Amino acid sequence: MAQIGFYGTYARFVTEDRDDAAAFLGADNIIGDAFTVEMDYSSGKRVAWIVNPFGKRMGVLNKDVADKIDLANAKGWTTVALLALVAFTEDPAPGYYWGQVMIISYDPTYKDEFSAFITLMGKKLGSGVRPAIDLGQEALKQIVENKGDYIPTGREPLPKKKKGTALVKTERSGTERLVEQARKGNIGCTIGSWLVLFALVAAIIFGLHSCGLF
């Protein structure tokens, strides 16, 4: 088998607007979601945006990773960025959101195999498992031979927590799992997710009433 074109890494992103970035708290940005990477040259310099499944720009990748993705693009490879972490740092004020994505760039000759592999990696990230993704040729051959059904044995550690930093999302919550199923058209899970939300609102109202606030 010939060399398999691939680039994989965990890449840090930062957000440019705190208010817009607060959308990371919602169900439109779930750990394991497949983002695209959009190169924007409109400001006279390159800005590598990660774009969520609903077309919203959510953060900017650093130059080194953007260079690697540009090189992959020049080779005709496909690039996907799986949301792996969302964090908030309060200093400097007023604070900012940042996080990590799992970058996977691959030769589209193996589109079916890597599409299945990316889906599997998204599920693993969603469950809180962070597979190592800096893969050699032997692992890549396993991905192709097993039609994407391959989980790397290595693990990527979470960033070390520093004072003033909170890890906001590291895996999918129960409600987000329902939302993810609802996106796929699972009517039962759609109803279930709404019931969970209604129950949560009802619990808040009951708690406020018990405290004599109304």
Secondary structure, 3 states (H helix, E strand, C coil): CCCCCEEEEEEEEECCCHHHHHHHHCCCCCCCCEEEEEEECCCCCCEEEEECCCCCEEEEECHHHHHHHHHHHHCCCEEEEEEEEEEEECCCCCCEEEEEEEEEEECHHHHHHHHHHHHHHHHHHHCCCCECCCCCHHHHHHHHHCCCCCCCCCECCCCCCCCCEEEEECCCCHHHHHHHHHHCCCHHHHHHHHHHHHHHHHHHHHHHHHCCCC
